[in-house]
Amino acid sequence: MKRMIALALAMLLALCGMAALAESAAEPLADGVYNAEFTTDHSMFHVNEVYNNLGTLTVKDGQMTIHVTLVSKNIVNLFPGLAEDAEKEGAVLLEPTTDVVDYNDGTTDEVYGFDIPVPVIGEEFDCALLGKKGKWYDHKVMVSNPVPVVEGE
C-alpha cells in the first residue's frame, strides 16, 4: 500500500513538473490585437467597469502594450516600474489619453486611459501611479488571458 501511495505521489509530482515546464516554454504571442484581462492589487486602480477588467493588448515585433481605460482622471501618470524610479531624473512617464466611456444608462464621461508596456503575460509586474495630489504609489498589475480580436466584431 505504501509503495502504491509513493508511486502515485511520484507520478503526480512528475506531471506537475511537466505542466510547469510546458507553461514556461509557452509560445510568445503572435503580432496582433487581443482583448486581455488587466488586474491590479488595489480597488482604486482598475479598469472602468464598462470594460469588465479588459484592455486592448497590442503585440508588434514581440513587444506588448495594453491600453486600459480607467474610471476617472485622478491618476495623472503611470510608470512601468517602482515609484522610487519614477521620481528619478530622466524617468519616462506614461502620459494619459482621454477616453470617452459610454455607460449603459446613456451617459458618457471623459476619463484617462494609459498604454502600458507588458513584459510578461500571466505574471505580476510593477506599475507605479501618480495621483492628483502629487504622490507616487507602487502597485502590482497583471495581464492575462489574451484572446485575439476578430475583425468585424
C-alpha positions as CSV (number, residue, x, y, z in Angstrom):
1,M,0.0,0.0,0.0
2,K,2.8,2.4,0.9
3,R,4.5,1.6,-2.4
4,M,1.3,2.5,-4.3
5,I,1.0,5.8,-2.5
6,A,4.6,6.6,-3.1
7,L,4.2,5.7,-6.8
8,A,1.1,7.8,-7.1
9,L,2.8,10.7,-5.4
10,A,5.8,10.4,-7.7
11,M,3.6,10.4,-10.8
12,L,1.7,13.4,-9.5
13,L,5.0,15.3,-8.9
14,A,6.2,14.4,-12.4
15,L,3.0,15.6,-14.0
16,C,3.2,18.9,-12.1
17,G,6.8,19.3,-13.3
18,M,5.9,18.7,-16.9
19,A,3.0,21.1,-16.7
20,A,5.3,23.8,-15.3
21,L,7.9,23.1,-18.0
22,A,5.2,23.3,-20.7
23,E,3.9,26.6,-19.2
24,S,7.4,28.2,-19.1
25,A,8.0,27.1,-22.7
26,A,4.8,28.7,-23.9
27,E,5.0,30.3,-27.3
28,P,5.1,34.1,-27.4
29,L,2.0,35.8,-28.7
30,A,1.9,36.5,-32.4
31,D,1.7,40.1,-33.6
32,G,-1.9,41.3,-33.4
33,V,-4.6,42.7,-31.3
34,Y,-6.1,40.9,-28.3
35,N,-8.6,41.5,-25.5
36,A,-6.9,40.7,-22.3
37,E,-7.6,40.9,-18.6
38,F,-5.9,43.7,-16.6
39,T,-6.0,43.3,-12.9
40,T,-4.3,45.2,-10.1
41,D,-3.6,44.9,-6.4
42,H,-5.9,47.8,-5.4
43,S,-9.5,48.6,-5.8
44,M,-8.8,52.3,-6.5
45,F,-6.7,51.4,-9.6
46,H,-8.7,49.4,-12.0
47,V,-10.2,49.3,-15.4
48,N,-13.5,51.1,-15.9
49,E,-16.5,48.9,-15.1
50,V,-17.8,49.2,-18.7
51,Y,-14.9,47.1,-19.9
52,N,-15.2,44.2,-17.4
53,N,-11.4,44.3,-16.5
54,L,-10.4,44.1,-20.1
55,G,-7.9,46.1,-22.0
56,T,-6.7,46.1,-25.6
57,L,-3.3,44.2,-25.9
58,T,-1.3,45.0,-29.0
59,V,1.7,42.9,-29.9
60,K,4.1,44.2,-32.5
61,D,7.5,42.8,-33.2
62,G,7.3,40.9,-30.0
63,Q,6.7,44.0,-27.8
64,M,3.4,44.0,-25.9
65,T,1.4,47.1,-24.8
66,I,-2.1,47.1,-23.2
67,H,-4.4,50.1,-23.4
68,V,-6.6,50.3,-20.3
69,T,-9.4,52.8,-19.7
70,L,-9.6,53.9,-16.1
71,V,-12.6,55.2,-14.1
72,S,-11.6,58.9,-13.7
73,K,-8.9,61.4,-14.2
74,N,-7.4,61.0,-10.7
75,I,-4.4,59.0,-11.9
76,V,-2.3,61.5,-13.9
77,N,0.7,59.4,-14.8
78,L,1.9,55.8,-14.7
79,F,5.4,54.4,-14.7
80,P,6.4,50.9,-15.7
81,G,8.4,50.1,-12.6
82,L,8.7,51.3,-9.0
83,A,7.7,54.7,-7.6
84,E,11.3,55.4,-6.5
85,D,12.5,55.0,-10.1
86,A,9.6,57.1,-11.4
87,E,10.9,60.0,-9.3
88,K,14.4,59.9,-10.7
89,E,15.6,62.4,-13.2
90,G,15.1,61.2,-16.8
91,A,12.3,58.7,-15.9
92,V,10.0,58.3,-18.8
93,L,6.4,58.6,-17.6
94,L,3.3,57.2,-19.3
95,E,1.1,60.1,-20.3
96,P,-2.7,59.6,-20.2
97,T,-5.0,59.5,-23.2
98,T,-8.5,61.0,-22.8
99,D,-11.0,58.2,-23.3
100,V,-14.8,58.6,-23.7
101,V,-16.8,56.0,-21.8
102,D,-20.4,55.3,-22.8
103,Y,-22.4,53.9,-19.9
104,N,-25.4,51.7,-20.1
105,D,-27.7,54.4,-18.7
106,G,-26.9,56.6,-21.7
107,T,-24.4,58.9,-20.0
108,T,-20.9,59.5,-21.1
109,D,-17.8,60.5,-19.3
110,E,-14.2,61.5,-20.1
111,V,-11.6,59.5,-18.2
112,Y,-8.0,58.7,-18.5
113,G,-6.5,55.7,-20.3
114,F,-3.0,54.5,-20.5
115,D,-0.8,52.4,-22.8
116,I,1.2,50.2,-20.5
117,P,4.2,48.1,-21.7
118,V,3.7,44.5,-20.8
119,P,6.8,42.5,-20.0
120,V,5.1,39.2,-19.5
121,I,1.6,37.6,-19.7
122,G,0.2,35.9,-16.6
123,E,2.7,37.2,-14.0
124,E,2.5,40.3,-11.9
125,F,4.8,43.2,-12.7
126,D,5.4,46.7,-11.1
127,C,3.5,49.7,-12.2
128,A,3.7,53.0,-10.2
129,L,1.0,55.6,-10.4
130,L,1.0,59.3,-9.7
131,G,-2.3,60.7,-8.2
132,K,-3.6,64.2,-8.4
133,K,-2.1,65.0,-5.0
134,G,1.4,64.5,-6.5
135,K,2.3,61.3,-4.6
136,W,3.6,58.2,-6.3
137,Y,2.2,54.7,-5.3
138,D,3.6,51.3,-6.0
139,H,1.3,48.7,-7.4
140,K,1.4,45.2,-8.9
141,V,-0.6,44.6,-12.1
142,M,-1.1,41.6,-14.3
143,V,-2.2,41.0,-17.9
144,S,-3.7,37.6,-18.6
145,N,-6.0,35.5,-20.8
146,P,-5.4,37.2,-24.1
147,V,-8.0,36.4,-26.8
148,P,-7.4,37.5,-30.4
149,V,-9.8,40.3,-31.6
150,V,-11.7,39.2,-34.6
151,E,-12.2,41.9,-37.2
152,G,-15.8,42.9,-37.6
153,E,-16.8,42.1,-34.0
